[in-house]
């Protein structure tokens, strides 16, 4: 499951960068007013990336806590 989480984390980061580049390019070629609202997809992808990273760290800390709890008993 850790490999899957890492892959998906990098997928969201890659998609955010790709969308940012595409939307920025299209904004310069076709006009910013037409493409400005597509930046919400960049923000959404970045939010998912940071949420996924935070949850992975949180889950690791929880697993360490459970492992420590089981060794004490």
PyMOL Python script that loads the backbone (N, CA, C, O; Angstrom):
from pymol import cmd

cmd.read_pdbstr("""\
ATOM      1  N   UNK A   1       0.824  -1.196   0.000  1.00  0.00           N
ATOM      2  CA  UNK A   1       0.000   0.000   0.000  1.00  0.00           C
ATOM      3  C   UNK A   1       0.872   1.265   0.000  1.00  0.00           C
ATOM      4  O   UNK A   1       0.464   2.301  -0.525  1.00  0.00           O
ATOM      5  N   UNK A   2       2.064   1.176   0.587  1.00  0.00           N
ATOM      6  CA  UNK A   2       2.936   2.345   0.623  1.00  0.00           C
ATOM      7  C   UNK A   2       3.370   2.758  -0.779  1.00  0.00           C
ATOM      8  O   UNK A   2       3.459   3.946  -1.087  1.00  0.00           O
ATOM      9  N   UNK A   3       3.636   1.772  -1.618  1.00  0.00           N
ATOM     10  CA  UNK A   3       4.065   2.078  -2.993  1.00  0.00           C
ATOM     11  C   UNK A   3       2.932   2.768  -3.746  1.00  0.00           C
ATOM     12  O   UNK A   3       3.157   3.747  -4.458  1.00  0.00           O
ATOM     13  N   UNK A   4       1.729   2.260  -3.587  1.00  0.00           N
ATOM     14  CA  UNK A   4       0.567   2.873  -4.231  1.00  0.00           C
ATOM     15  C   UNK A   4       0.387   4.323  -3.768  1.00  0.00           C
ATOM     16  O   UNK A   4       0.149   5.214  -4.584  1.00  0.00           O
ATOM     17  N   UNK A   5       0.502   4.551  -2.465  1.00  0.00           N
ATOM     18  CA  UNK A   5       0.341   5.909  -1.941  1.00  0.00           C
ATOM     19  C   UNK A   5       1.407   6.849  -2.468  1.00  0.00           C
ATOM     20  O   UNK A   5       1.109   7.998  -2.793  1.00  0.00           O
ATOM     21  N   UNK A   6       2.646   6.382  -2.560  1.00  0.00           N
ATOM     22  CA  UNK A   6       3.720   7.211  -3.111  1.00  0.00           C
ATOM     23  C   UNK A   6       3.455   7.538  -4.572  1.00  0.00           C
ATOM     24  O   UNK A   6       3.618   8.683  -4.994  1.00  0.00           O
ATOM     25  N   UNK A   7       3.045   6.534  -5.348  1.00  0.00           N
ATOM     26  CA  UNK A   7       2.768   6.748  -6.771  1.00  0.00           C
ATOM     27  C   UNK A   7       1.641   7.761  -6.944  1.00  0.00           C
ATOM     28  O   UNK A   7       1.745   8.670  -7.768  1.00  0.00           O
ATOM     29  N   UNK A   8       0.577   7.611  -6.182  1.00  0.00           N
ATOM     30  CA  UNK A   8      -0.553   8.533  -6.310  1.00  0.00           C
ATOM     31  C   UNK A   8      -0.184   9.941  -5.833  1.00  0.00           C
ATOM     32  O   UNK A   8      -0.673  10.932  -6.376  1.00  0.00           O
ATOM     33  N   UNK A   9       0.661  10.022  -4.838  1.00  0.00           N
ATOM     34  CA  UNK A   9       1.115  11.328  -4.376  1.00  0.00           C
ATOM     35  C   UNK A   9       1.871  12.053  -5.487  1.00  0.00           C
ATOM     36  O   UNK A   9       1.617  13.225  -5.764  1.00  0.00           O
ATOM     37  N   UNK A  10       2.797  11.345  -6.114  1.00  0.00           N
ATOM     38  CA  UNK A  10       3.545  11.952  -7.214  1.00  0.00           C
ATOM     39  C   UNK A  10       2.663  12.198  -8.439  1.00  0.00           C
ATOM     40  O   UNK A  10       2.909  13.134  -9.200  1.00  0.00           O
ATOM     41  N   UNK A  11       1.651  11.374  -8.630  1.00  0.00           N
ATOM     42  CA  UNK A  11       0.709  11.601  -9.723  1.00  0.00           C
ATOM     43  C   UNK A  11       0.011  12.950  -9.560  1.00  0.00           C
ATOM     44  O   UNK A  11      -0.114  13.706 -10.523  1.00  0.00           O
ATOM     45  N   UNK A  12      -0.446  13.254  -8.338  1.00  0.00           N
ATOM     46  CA  UNK A  12      -1.145  14.521  -8.112  1.00  0.00           C
ATOM     47  C   UNK A  12      -0.218  15.708  -8.257  1.00  0.00           C
ATOM     48  O   UNK A  12      -0.626  16.758  -8.755  1.00  0.00           O
ATOM     49  N   UNK A  13       1.019  15.555  -7.830  1.00  0.00           N
ATOM     50  CA  UNK A  13       1.989  16.636  -7.999  1.00  0.00           C
ATOM     51  C   UNK A  13       2.292  16.844  -9.480  1.00  0.00           C
ATOM     52  O   UNK A  13       2.345  17.981  -9.950  1.00  0.00           O
ATOM     53  N   UNK A  14       2.490  15.767 -10.206  1.00  0.00           N
ATOM     54  CA  UNK A  14       2.749  15.856 -11.643  1.00  0.00           C
ATOM     55  C   UNK A  14       1.562  16.456 -12.381  1.00  0.00           C
ATOM     56  O   UNK A  14       1.744  17.284 -13.273  1.00  0.00           O
ATOM     57  N   UNK A  15       0.352  16.050 -12.021  1.00  0.00           N
ATOM     58  CA  UNK A  15      -0.829  16.603 -12.695  1.00  0.00           C
ATOM     59  C   UNK A  15      -0.985  18.091 -12.394  1.00  0.00           C
ATOM     60  O   UNK A  15      -1.391  18.852 -13.272  1.00  0.00           O
ATOM     61  N   UNK A  16      -0.673  18.522 -11.175  1.00  0.00           N
ATOM     62  CA  UNK A  16      -0.763  19.946 -10.845  1.00  0.00           C
ATOM     63  C   UNK A  16       0.224  20.758 -11.671  1.00  0.00           C
ATOM     64  O   UNK A  16      -0.121  21.822 -12.185  1.00  0.00           O
ATOM     65  N   UNK A  17       1.447  20.261 -11.800  1.00  0.00           N
ATOM     66  CA  UNK A  17       2.451  20.977 -12.590  1.00  0.00           C
ATOM     67  C   UNK A  17       2.063  21.004 -14.057  1.00  0.00           C
ATOM     68  O   UNK A  17       2.194  22.035 -14.718  1.00  0.00           O
ATOM     69  N   UNK A  18       1.588  19.881 -14.570  1.00  0.00           N
ATOM     70  CA  UNK A  18       1.184  19.806 -15.978  1.00  0.00           C
ATOM     71  C   UNK A  18       0.017  20.742 -16.273  1.00  0.00           C
ATOM     72  O   UNK A  18       0.039  21.475 -17.262  1.00  0.00           O
ATOM     73  N   UNK A  19      -0.988  20.717 -15.425  1.00  0.00           N
ATOM     74  CA  UNK A  19      -2.146  21.591 -15.623  1.00  0.00           C
ATOM     75  C   UNK A  19      -1.731  23.049 -15.539  1.00  0.00           C
ATOM     76  O   UNK A  19      -2.206  23.875 -16.318  1.00  0.00           O
ATOM     77  N   UNK A  20      -0.847  23.376 -14.600  1.00  0.00           N
ATOM     78  CA  UNK A  20      -0.359  24.751 -14.474  1.00  0.00           C
ATOM     79  C   UNK A  20       0.326  25.206 -15.754  1.00  0.00           C
ATOM     80  O   UNK A  20       0.072  26.311 -16.234  1.00  0.00           O
ATOM     81  N   UNK A  21       1.184  24.373 -16.305  1.00  0.00           N
ATOM     82  CA  UNK A  21       1.881  24.744 -17.533  1.00  0.00           C
ATOM     83  C   UNK A  21       0.925  24.903 -18.715  1.00  0.00           C
ATOM     84  O   UNK A  21       1.035  25.856 -19.485  1.00  0.00           O
ATOM     85  N   UNK A  22      -0.002  23.973 -18.851  1.00  0.00           N
ATOM     86  CA  UNK A  22      -0.951  24.033 -19.970  1.00  0.00           C
ATOM     87  C   UNK A  22      -1.856  25.252 -19.860  1.00  0.00           C
ATOM     88  O   UNK A  22      -2.047  25.971 -20.841  1.00  0.00           O
ATOM     89  N   UNK A  23      -2.411  25.491 -18.684  1.00  0.00           N
ATOM     90  CA  UNK A  23      -3.329  26.618 -18.503  1.00  0.00           C
ATOM     91  C   UNK A  23      -2.595  27.945 -18.674  1.00  0.00           C
ATOM     92  O   UNK A  23      -3.142  28.884 -19.251  1.00  0.00           O
ATOM     93  N   UNK A  24      -1.381  28.028 -18.185  1.00  0.00           N
ATOM     94  CA  UNK A  24      -0.605  29.257 -18.355  1.00  0.00           C
ATOM     95  C   UNK A  24      -0.306  29.510 -19.818  1.00  0.00           C
ATOM     96  O   UNK A  24      -0.437  30.639 -20.290  1.00  0.00           O
ATOM     97  N   UNK A  25       0.093  28.478 -20.543  1.00  0.00           N
ATOM     98  CA  UNK A  25       0.359  28.621 -21.971  1.00  0.00           C
ATOM     99  C   UNK A  25      -0.905  29.055 -22.723  1.00  0.00           C
ATOM    100  O   UNK A  25      -0.867  29.972 -23.544  1.00  0.00           O
ATOM    101  N   UNK A  26      -2.016  28.386 -22.431  1.00  0.00           N
ATOM    102  CA  UNK A  26      -3.263  28.732 -23.110  1.00  0.00           C
ATOM    103  C   UNK A  26      -3.736  30.136 -22.727  1.00  0.00           C
ATOM    104  O   UNK A  26      -4.356  30.826 -23.536  1.00  0.00           O
ATOM    105  N   UNK A  27      -3.446  30.556 -21.499  1.00  0.00           N
ATOM    106  CA  UNK A  27      -3.820  31.912 -21.084  1.00  0.00           C
ATOM    107  C   UNK A  27      -3.072  32.960 -21.895  1.00  0.00           C
ATOM    108  O   UNK A  27      -3.646  33.982 -22.271  1.00  0.00           O
ATOM    109  N   UNK A  28      -1.796  32.714 -22.165  1.00  0.00           N
ATOM    110  CA  UNK A  28      -1.013  33.668 -22.943  1.00  0.00           C
ATOM    111  C   UNK A  28      -1.390  33.654 -24.418  1.00  0.00           C
ATOM    112  O   UNK A  28      -1.331  34.690 -25.080  1.00  0.00           O
ATOM    113  N   UNK A  29      -1.779  32.488 -24.943  1.00  0.00           N
ATOM    114  CA  UNK A  29      -2.092  32.420 -26.375  1.00  0.00           C
ATOM    115  C   UNK A  29      -3.521  32.837 -26.696  1.00  0.00           C
ATOM    116  O   UNK A  29      -3.762  33.489 -27.712  1.00  0.00           O
ATOM    117  N   UNK A  30      -4.482  32.463 -25.831  1.00  0.00           N
ATOM    118  CA  UNK A  30      -5.891  32.736 -26.157  1.00  0.00           C
ATOM    119  C   UNK A  30      -6.527  33.809 -25.289  1.00  0.00           C
ATOM    120  O   UNK A  30      -7.644  34.245 -25.567  1.00  0.00           O
ATOM    121  N   UNK A  31      -5.854  34.229 -24.271  1.00  0.00           N
ATOM    122  CA  UNK A  31      -6.414  35.271 -23.401  1.00  0.00           C
ATOM    123  C   UNK A  31      -6.641  34.762 -21.995  1.00  0.00           C
ATOM    124  O   UNK A  31      -7.163  33.669 -21.781  1.00  0.00           O
ATOM    125  N   UNK A  32      -6.238  35.575 -21.055  1.00  0.00           N
ATOM    126  CA  UNK A  32      -6.310  35.179 -19.652  1.00  0.00           C
ATOM    127  C   UNK A  32      -7.752  35.066 -19.159  1.00  0.00           C
ATOM    128  O   UNK A  32      -8.067  34.196 -18.347  1.00  0.00           O
ATOM    129  N   UNK A  33      -8.614  35.931 -19.642  1.00  0.00           N
ATOM    130  CA  UNK A  33     -10.006  35.915 -19.176  1.00  0.00           C
ATOM    131  C   UNK A  33     -10.720  34.612 -19.499  1.00  0.00           C
ATOM    132  O   UNK A  33     -11.607  34.185 -18.760  1.00  0.00           O
ATOM    133  N   UNK A  34     -10.339  33.989 -20.588  1.00  0.00           N
ATOM    134  CA  UNK A  34     -10.980  32.738 -20.996  1.00  0.00           C
ATOM    135  C   UNK A  34     -10.485  31.547 -20.173  1.00  0.00           C
ATOM    136  O   UNK A  34     -11.244  30.606 -19.942  1.00  0.00           O
ATOM    137  N   UNK A  35      -9.225  31.571 -19.727  1.00  0.00           N
ATOM    138  CA  UNK A  35      -8.609  30.406 -19.084  1.00  0.00           C
ATOM    139  C   UNK A  35      -8.348  30.595 -17.589  1.00  0.00           C
ATOM    140  O   UNK A  35      -7.829  29.680 -16.949  1.00  0.00           O
ATOM    141  N   UNK A  36      -8.680  31.712 -17.029  1.00  0.00           N
ATOM    142  CA  UNK A  36      -8.335  32.000 -15.628  1.00  0.00           C
ATOM    143  C   UNK A  36      -8.992  31.029 -14.653  1.00  0.00           C
ATOM    144  O   UNK A  36      -8.360  30.623 -13.678  1.00  0.00           O
ATOM    145  N   UNK A  37     -10.220  30.656 -14.887  1.00  0.00           N
ATOM    146  CA  UNK A  37     -10.909  29.800 -13.925  1.00  0.00           C
ATOM    147  C   UNK A  37     -10.399  28.362 -13.945  1.00  0.00           C
ATOM    148  O   UNK A  37     -10.768  27.586 -13.064  1.00  0.00           O
ATOM    149  N   UNK A  38      -9.577  27.977 -14.901  1.00  0.00           N
ATOM    150  CA  UNK A  38      -8.993  26.634 -14.925  1.00  0.00           C
ATOM    151  C   UNK A  38      -7.882  26.473 -13.885  1.00  0.00           C
ATOM    152  O   UNK A  38      -7.451  25.353 -13.611  1.00  0.00           O
ATOM    153  N   UNK A  39      -7.425  27.564 -13.315  1.00  0.00           N
ATOM    154  CA  UNK A  39      -6.424  27.459 -12.254  1.00  0.00           C
ATOM    155  C   UNK A  39      -6.982  26.779 -11.011  1.00  0.00           C
ATOM    156  O   UNK A  39      -6.216  26.338 -10.153  1.00  0.00           O
ATOM    157  N   UNK A  40      -8.298  26.687 -10.902  1.00  0.00           N
ATOM    158  CA  UNK A  40      -8.900  25.974  -9.778  1.00  0.00           C
ATOM    159  C   UNK A  40      -8.504  24.501  -9.809  1.00  0.00           C
ATOM    160  O   UNK A  40      -8.413  23.866  -8.759  1.00  0.00           O
ATOM    161  N   UNK A  41      -8.268  23.949 -11.000  1.00  0.00           N
ATOM    162  CA  UNK A  41      -7.833  22.558 -11.107  1.00  0.00           C
ATOM    163  C   UNK A  41      -6.406  22.389 -10.597  1.00  0.00           C
ATOM    164  O   UNK A  41      -6.064  21.346 -10.038  1.00  0.00           O
ATOM    165  N   UNK A  42      -5.588  23.391 -10.784  1.00  0.00           N
ATOM    166  CA  UNK A  42      -4.224  23.360 -10.242  1.00  0.00           C
ATOM    167  C   UNK A  42      -4.292  23.372  -8.715  1.00  0.00           C
ATOM    168  O   UNK A  42      -3.611  22.593  -8.049  1.00  0.00           O
ATOM    169  N   UNK A  43      -5.107  24.253  -8.178  1.00  0.00           N
ATOM    170  CA  UNK A  43      -5.243  24.328  -6.726  1.00  0.00           C
ATOM    171  C   UNK A  43      -5.822  23.045  -6.140  1.00  0.00           C
ATOM    172  O   UNK A  43      -5.413  22.607  -5.065  1.00  0.00           O
ATOM    173  N   UNK A  44      -6.770  22.450  -6.846  1.00  0.00           N
ATOM    174  CA  UNK A  44      -7.356  21.195  -6.381  1.00  0.00           C
ATOM    175  C   UNK A  44      -6.320  20.073  -6.377  1.00  0.00           C
ATOM    176  O   UNK A  44      -6.234  19.311  -5.414  1.00  0.00           O
ATOM    177  N   UNK A  45      -5.545  19.971  -7.434  1.00  0.00           N
ATOM    178  CA  UNK A  45      -4.509  18.936  -7.499  1.00  0.00           C
ATOM    179  C   UNK A  45      -3.452  19.132  -6.419  1.00  0.00           C
ATOM    180  O   UNK A  45      -3.006  18.165  -5.802  1.00  0.00           O
ATOM    181  N   UNK A  46      -3.053  20.373  -6.190  1.00  0.00           N
ATOM    182  CA  UNK A  46      -2.088  20.639  -5.123  1.00  0.00           C
ATOM    183  C   UNK A  46      -2.675  20.319  -3.749  1.00  0.00           C
ATOM    184  O   UNK A  46      -1.983  19.791  -2.879  1.00  0.00           O
ATOM    185  N   UNK A  47      -3.938  20.637  -3.563  1.00  0.00           N
ATOM    186  CA  UNK A  47      -4.588  20.335  -2.287  1.00  0.00           C
ATOM    187  C   UNK A  47      -4.635  18.826  -2.044  1.00  0.00           C
ATOM    188  O   UNK A  47      -4.390  18.371  -0.927  1.00  0.00           O
ATOM    189  N   UNK A  48      -4.943  18.064  -3.068  1.00  0.00           N
ATOM    190  CA  UNK A  48      -4.973  16.605  -2.924  1.00  0.00           C
ATOM    191  C   UNK A  48      -3.574  16.072  -2.640  1.00  0.00           C
ATOM    192  O   UNK A  48      -3.411  15.163  -1.825  1.00  0.00           O
ATOM    193  N   UNK A  49      -2.564  16.629  -3.304  1.00  0.00           N
ATOM    194  CA  UNK A  49      -1.190  16.198  -3.059  1.00  0.00           C
ATOM    195  C   UNK A  49      -0.792  16.451  -1.605  1.00  0.00           C
ATOM    196  O   UNK A  49      -0.257  15.557  -0.949  1.00  0.00           O
ATOM    197  N   UNK A  50      -1.046  17.651  -1.098  1.00  0.00           N
ATOM    198  CA  UNK A  50      -0.666  17.963   0.276  1.00  0.00           C
ATOM    199  C   UNK A  50      -1.502  17.178   1.288  1.00  0.00           C
ATOM    200  O   UNK A  50      -0.989  16.772   2.330  1.00  0.00           O
ATOM    201  N   UNK A  51      -2.770  16.966   0.992  1.00  0.00           N
ATOM    202  CA  UNK A  51      -3.610  16.164   1.869  1.00  0.00           C
ATOM    203  C   UNK A  51      -3.114  14.719   1.914  1.00  0.00           C
ATOM    204  O   UNK A  51      -3.065  14.108   2.981  1.00  0.00           O
ATOM    205  N   UNK A  52      -2.753  14.187   0.773  1.00  0.00           N
ATOM    206  CA  UNK A  52      -2.252  12.815   0.707  1.00  0.00           C
ATOM    207  C   UNK A  52      -0.929  12.683   1.461  1.00  0.00           C
ATOM    208  O   UNK A  52      -0.724  11.707   2.182  1.00  0.00           O
ATOM    209  N   UNK A  53      -0.043  13.647   1.302  1.00  0.00           N
ATOM    210  CA  UNK A  53       1.236  13.620   2.008  1.00  0.00           C
ATOM    211  C   UNK A  53       1.020  13.701   3.516  1.00  0.00           C
ATOM    212  O   UNK A  53       1.651  12.967   4.277  1.00  0.00           O
ATOM    213  N   UNK A  54       0.138  14.583   3.942  1.00  0.00           N
ATOM    214  CA  UNK A  54      -0.159  14.734   5.358  1.00  0.00           C
ATOM    215  C   UNK A  54      -0.762  13.455   5.937  1.00  0.00           C
ATOM    216  O   UNK A  54      -0.393  13.031   7.032  1.00  0.00           O
ATOM    217  N   UNK A  55      -1.691  12.842   5.198  1.00  0.00           N
ATOM    218  CA  UNK A  55      -2.329  11.626   5.686  1.00  0.00           C
ATOM    219  C   UNK A  55      -1.348  10.456   5.733  1.00  0.00           C
ATOM    220  O   UNK A  55      -1.444   9.612   6.623  1.00  0.00           O
ATOM    221  N   UNK A  56      -0.408  10.390   4.790  1.00  0.00           N
ATOM    222  CA  UNK A  56       0.589   9.326   4.821  1.00  0.00           C
ATOM    223  C   UNK A  56       1.484   9.461   6.054  1.00  0.00           C
ATOM    224  O   UNK A  56       1.786   8.466   6.713  1.00  0.00           O
ATOM    225  N   UNK A  57       1.908  10.681   6.365  1.00  0.00           N
ATOM    226  CA  UNK A  57       2.723  10.903   7.562  1.00  0.00           C
ATOM    227  C   UNK A  57       1.928  10.585   8.826  1.00  0.00           C
ATOM    228  O   UNK A  57       2.451   9.996   9.772  1.00  0.00           O
ATOM    229  N   UNK A  58       0.678  10.977   8.825  1.00  0.00           N
ATOM    230  CA  UNK A  58      -0.176  10.717   9.979  1.00  0.00           C
ATOM    231  C   UNK A  58      -0.364   9.217  10.188  1.00  0.00           C
ATOM    232  O   UNK A  58      -0.336   8.732  11.319  1.00  0.00           O
ATOM    233  N   UNK A  59      -0.555   8.490   9.092  1.00  0.00           N
ATOM    234  CA  UNK A  59      -0.728   7.040   9.189  1.00  0.00           C
ATOM    235  C   UNK A  59       0.550   6.363   9.661  1.00  0.00           C
ATOM    236  O   UNK A  59       0.488   5.407  10.434  1.00  0.00           O
ATOM    237  N   UNK A  60       1.700   6.835   9.215  1.00  0.00           N
ATOM    238  CA  UNK A  60       2.973   6.280   9.683  1.00  0.00           C
ATOM    239  C   UNK A  60       3.150   6.487  11.180  1.00  0.00           C
ATOM    240  O   UNK A  60       3.572   5.577  11.893  1.00  0.00           O
ATOM    241  N   UNK A  61       2.826   7.689  11.654  1.00  0.00           N
ATOM    242  CA  UNK A  61       2.921   7.958  13.093  1.00  0.00           C
ATOM    243  C   UNK A  61       1.955   7.075  13.884  1.00  0.00           C
ATOM    244  O   UNK A  61       2.288   6.599  14.969  1.00  0.00           O
ATOM    245  N   UNK A  62       0.768   6.860  13.341  1.00  0.00           N
ATOM    246  CA  UNK A  62      -0.223   6.021  14.023  1.00  0.00           C
ATOM    247  C   UNK A  62       0.247   4.566  14.064  1.00  0.00           C
ATOM    248  O   UNK A  62       0.088   3.896  15.085  1.00  0.00           O
ATOM    249  N   UNK A  63       0.818   4.077  12.978  1.00  0.00           N
ATOM    250  CA  UNK A  63       1.332   2.707  12.953  1.00  0.00           C
ATOM    251  C   UNK A  63       2.466   2.533  13.958  1.00  0.00           C
ATOM    252  O   UNK A  63       2.544   1.505  14.629  1.00  0.00           O
ATOM    253  N   UNK A  64       3.347   3.529  14.068  1.00  0.00           N
ATOM    254  CA  UNK A  64       4.415   3.472  15.070  1.00  0.00           C
ATOM    255  C   UNK A  64       3.841   3.470  16.481  1.00  0.00           C
ATOM    256  O   UNK A  64       4.339   2.762  17.357  1.00  0.00           O
ATOM    257  N   UNK A  65       2.800   4.257  16.700  1.00  0.00           N
ATOM    258  CA  UNK A  65       2.140   4.284  18.005  1.00  0.00           C
ATOM    259  C   UNK A  65       1.550   2.919  18.340  1.00  0.00           C
ATOM    260  O   UNK A  65       1.700   2.432  19.460  1.00  0.00           O
ATOM    261  N   UNK A  66       0.881   2.304  17.368  1.00  0.00           N
ATOM    262  CA  UNK A  66       0.290   0.986  17.613  1.00  0.00           C
ATOM    263  C   UNK A  66       1.362  -0.071  17.864  1.00  0.00           C
ATOM    264  O   UNK A  66       1.197  -0.944  18.717  1.00  0.00           O
ATOM    265  N   UNK A  67       2.455   0.015  17.119  1.00  0.00           N
ATOM    266  CA  UNK A  67       3.548  -0.931  17.312  1.00  0.00           C
ATOM    267  C   UNK A  67       4.164  -0.766  18.708  1.00  0.00           C
ATOM    268  O   UNK A  67       4.470  -1.751  19.380  1.00  0.00           O
ATOM    269  N   UNK A  68       4.338   0.475  19.129  1.00  0.00           N
ATOM    270  CA  UNK A  68       4.869   0.736  20.465  1.00  0.00           C
ATOM    271  C   UNK A  68       3.907   0.275  21.549  1.00  0.00           C
ATOM    272  O   UNK A  68       4.329  -0.260  22.574  1.00  0.00           O
ATOM    273  N   UNK A  69       2.632   0.481  21.324  1.00  0.00           N
ATOM    274  CA  UNK A  69       1.609   0.069  22.282  1.00  0.00           C
ATOM    275  C   UNK A  69       1.593  -1.455  22.440  1.00  0.00           C
ATOM    276  O   UNK A  69       1.425  -1.966  23.547  1.00  0.00           O
ATOM    277  N   UNK A  70       1.767  -2.174  21.331  1.00  0.00           N
ATOM    278  CA  UNK A  70       1.751  -3.629  21.386  1.00  0.00           C
ATOM    279  C   UNK A  70       3.005  -4.196  22.045  1.00  0.00           C
ATOM    280  O   UNK A  70       2.948  -5.256  22.668  1.00  0.00           O
ATOM    281  N   UNK A  71       4.127  -3.508  21.916  1.00  0.00           N
ATOM    282  CA  UNK A  71       5.352  -4.000  22.538  1.00  0.00           C
ATOM    283  C   UNK A  71       5.341  -3.755  24.052  1.00  0.00           C
ATOM    284  O   UNK A  71       6.008  -4.481  24.790  1.00  0.00           O
ATOM    285  N   UNK A  72       4.612  -2.765  24.520  1.00  0.00           N
ATOM    286  CA  UNK A  72       4.537  -2.476  25.951  1.00  0.00           C
ATOM    287  C   UNK A  72       3.725  -3.560  26.673  1.00  0.00           C
ATOM    288  O   UNK A  72       4.054  -3.939  27.797  1.00  0.00           O
ATOM    289  N   UNK A  73       2.693  -4.043  26.040  1.00  0.00           N
ATOM    290  CA  UNK A  73       1.846  -5.072  26.664  1.00  0.00           C
ATOM    291  C   UNK A  73       2.577  -6.332  26.731  1.00  0.00           C
ATOM    292  O   UNK A  73       2.046  -7.329  27.221  1.00  0.00           O
TER     293      UNK A  73
END
""", "prot")
cmd.dss("prot")
cmd.show_as("cartoon", "prot")
cmd.util.cbc("prot")
cmd.orient("prot")
